[in-house]
Amino acid sequence: MAKFQLSRSTAFYERLGVRFIRKFVQHGDIANSISRKNKPGYQVIAQKNDPAAYLKTTNMYERFHMMCLLFFLFTTAAAFVDRKFIMAAAITISNVIYNFYPVLLQQYNRIRIMRLTKTI
């Protein structure tokens, strides 16, 4: 999915609000703090050789959300054709929250992991 990477700068994604969204997602800041309270020493990437596996996971999540983003864009278009503008707006807002931002988050995570492993 790297060919769809919007930027190589984490600052770009941070300006789009990705750090705020990161608080609320699975393995996000809030979930990780709860996991660390319940299991001291908890880390999303448990060992130093796991970043490659985590990068594969980010690619899988990004592909999933990209496919959902496209599907719901077509759904939005169908709602507009049927002149159901409120439904089209609701689908668009949901699509941005549940698919567009997760795609950005995965790209942001990939940059951070690649910097940590010095592959950028």
ABEGO torsion letter per residue (X at the ends): XAAABABABAAAAAAAGAAAAAAABBGBAAAAAAAAAABBGBBABABAAAAAAAAAAAAAAAAAAAAAAAAAAAAAAAAAAAGBAAAAAAAAAAAAAAAAAAAAAAAAAAAAAAAAAGAX
